[in-house]
Amino acid sequence: MRTYEVRTYGCQMNVHDSERLRGLLEDAGYVRAPEGDEADVVVFNTCAVRENADNKLYGNLGHLAPVKARKPGMQIAVGGCLAQKDKASITKKAPWVDVVFGTHNIGALPVLLERSRIEQESQVEILESLDVFPSTLPTRRESPYSAWVSVSVGCNNTCTFCIVPALRGREKDRRPGEILAEVEALVGEGVLEVTLLGQNVNSYGVEFGDRYAFSKLLRACGEIDGLERVRFTSPHPRDFTADVIEAMAETPNVMHSLHMPLQSGSDAVLKAMRRSYRRDRYLKIIEDVRAAMPDAAITTDIIVGFPGETEEDFQGTLDVVRQARFAGAFTFQYSKRPGTPAESMDNQVPRDVVQDRYERLVALQDDMAWAENKLVVGRSVEVLVAEGEGRKDAATHRLSGRAADNRLVHFAVPEGVETPRPGDLATVEVTYAAPHHLVADVFGAVRRTRAGDAWQRTLDVPAAAPGVMLGMPTLGAKPLEPSTGGCQVG
């Protein structure tokens, strides 16, 4: 049997697409390569929104060239947003690549690999529109207890810093019945948490003319027996409406956590970004969410140093951060993204100025997040035990997971208490707060779940580490490296 490895770059949409790529390959008879082994097929699922995305890809391809030369039959495939953008130029720059496919035809990967193997030449197939809705494809999910569920693909926005709409196309919505059927099937397999996913998730329904479709979908998820946590990402402030807030507040299994991209606190910069809302509109949404759900944890994305940003504009961003009291933020230094209108804008901000503003923003946001997290100390929270969330768990003798509001919690399990499994739910009391996580050294109880049973069953299958290099932004995570630009969905 031929082995495979999928290496993923970029946003949560790419992470979910990679689950489908793994499912397609396994459906075609491939098996996942054990960690540390050289795979027979290496697939790069790429991101195109970073300034150095192509350099990173070609650097990795260069490292694989000698590996392929000494390993007969090895194949290399490149897909995702960079493949959609660069098309045939990839095989010109790296002629040892066997397959290039785009964002609209990921289902073609096994056929293209086989065709390349038989014909002994590179295969490049890039479609300009969606062929098959990706959710109909086989999927090899990374978690047995938590799952992504796409409600739409593509985006109708025209943000000047983002190339995603050009590469993923206009928004295409799935029918509600299809989405709910997928959620019910996942719950039947043991999943207890789903995240509804879209480039602009709360504009769902635009294609079939129902502006209340997303709030209806949230409420319908509340009727699914056994589904304990529902999340969604990422909404756009322009389309965030009162009915969604009401659905969040009134549907018990919809979590009181919200990732709402701000990008800038300056109206002038928001206009230059074509964000189609202004700071007062944004702050009103935050106010309404907190009025309906006082315990809500709100996170955001912010870009510093967008072309033309003045010190006054930047102070406006700091002011919004103070007012909004974000529980976490993913902060990015603006960098030119090839193919975007902002790339050629005048008044590019000097790099040293961007760096200074970035450091001031991170310092303020850390203070705000720490203050918000301190409010949770002394409270009991229910944690969905996770695998791989706590890098220091072995050294600290703790486990880790996410509270209902998506805060990262590291907790201790007393001697003599049965250790919770990933997918189980532990009730703990928070004893310490840091800017990016909570610690709970007072243990309450553990509830064993069907999700934990599902995780237990995976121990019977040899596991390999996932090849994800940048996944979905998660609440409380440290800001990304200051030298990069952001890959935001929303």
ABEGO torsion letter per residue (X at the ends): XBBBBBBBBEBAAAAAAAAAAAAAAAAAGBBBBBBGBBBABBBBBBBAABAAAAAAAAAAAAAAAAAAAABBGBBBBBBEAAAAAAEAAAAAABAABABBBBAAAAAAAAAAAAAAAAAGBBBBBBBABBABBAAABBBBBABAABBBBBABBEBABABAABAAAAAAEBBBBBBAAAAAAAAAAAAAAGBABBBBBBABAAABGAAAGBAAAAAAAAAAAAABBGBABBBBOBBBAAABBAAAAAAAAABAABBBBBBBBAGBABAAAAAAAGAGBBAAAAAAAAAAAAAABAABBBBBBBBBGBBGBBAAAAAAAAAAAAAAGBABBBBBBBBBBBGBAAAABBGBBBAAAAAAAAAAAAAAAAAAAAAAAAAABGBBBBBBBBBGABAAAAAAGBBBBBBAAGBBBBBBBBBGBBBBBBGBBBBBBBABBBAABBBBABBABBBBBAAAAAAAAAAABBBBBBABABBBBBBGBBBBBAABBBBBBX
